[in-house]
Amino acid sequence: MARTVPVIRRARTRVVLALALAAAGAWVHPPASGAQVPASSKPAIFDDGTWYLRDSLSPGPATSTFRYGRAGDIPIMGDWDGNGTDTVGVVRLTEVLGGDFTYTWHLRNTNSAGPASVTPFGFGEARFVAVDQLGSIPVVGDWNGDGVDTVGIMVYSFDLNGQIRWDLRNANTAGVPDISTHYSRGRDVPVTGDWDGDGDDSIGVVRGETWLLRNIPAGGPADLTFGYGSPSYLELPVPGDWDGDGTYTPAVLRNNPPTDDSGGFESWLFRNSNSSGAATGQFTYGSDAQAVELPIEFVPRLSWR
């Protein structure tokens, strides 16, 4: 989603982003034989506690606007109750005894204002790697393919080039990780999704413009490696199922104009395959009124379906 922790480095630029959270929730599973093909992912914006959802990949205003969470929360979206619809959630940094911090998860089963549908719970180490810089990022996905998205955390090493640890849980409750594994290194940016359309979600990272994706939530070499994005601009990675085929693929968000280092990141450029190449489609959603300022502490843009 995390105060300031990892960095996205852009070639030929001075910009260092202190944290990029690819808060992608909303993982949908392939339909059974004869079932209706699921809808494509759609764009969402989180701005200081207000959500702006749009129901198509096209320019225009939000089709749904409501408040859930507050400024400083980390936005997430996922199918928390297994009904096939992705809804909102926020992750909040919470101080615990001894001066340590944890993440508290507030999940709601409808895209509307109101209280959390799931009793808020703590999960995940809020690691600090420097003064006011966190070294961990909340992630979500359906790790076991049961149709319900659940919580996780990606933890950076104190070593700038050290291994990255992933702690994933198969229930939206407090407890120990069901999966704990190491994948990737350094300050790579996390992304999660169903990269192969098999009905469960897995882990991945973006390193510069290179996407390195695993088809199972476990350590090992990348199953998919490709370049997508431009080294000439500052971009935010947001994966989604943009064509509704059950497979998650990349999108990058740019400012308008793309040479600006802060703004609304309103240009969405998505691709319908996990491979290098030009964008399959592009649309504008959002504005500089929802500006993302440097340093970026989390990516307040998501996909949902």
TASUL-V344321 format. One record per backbone hydrogen bond with DSSP energy under -1.0 kcal/mol. CO is the residue of the C=O (numbers start at 0). NH is the residue of the N-H. Records with the same first field share a line. If there is no record, write none. Layout:
CO=NH  NH
//
This chain:
7=16
9=12
20=22
21=23
31=34
41=303
42=53
43=301
44=51
46=49
48=67
49=46
50=65
51=44
52=62  63
55=57
63=52
65=50
69=72
73=90
75=88
77=79  86
78=148
86=77
87=107
88=75
89=105
90=73
91=103
93=101
95=98
99=95
100=125
101=93
102=122
103=91
104=120
105=89
106=116  117
109=111
120=104
123=102
124=126
126=134
129=132
132=128  129
134=155
136=153
138=151
140=142  149
141=200
149=140
150=168
151=138
152=166
153=136
154=164
158=161
161=185
163=182
164=154
165=180
166=152
167=177  178
170=172
178=167
180=165
183=163
184=187
188=205
190=203
192=194  201
193=247
201=192
202=213
203=190
204=211
205=188
206=209
208=227
209=206
210=225
211=204
212=222  223
215=217
223=212
225=210
235=252
239=241  248
240=40
248=239
249=270
250=237
251=268
252=235
253=266
256=259
262=291
265=284
266=253
267=282
268=251
269=279  280
272=274
280=269
282=267
286=289
287=290
291=262
295=18
299=45
301=43
303=41
//
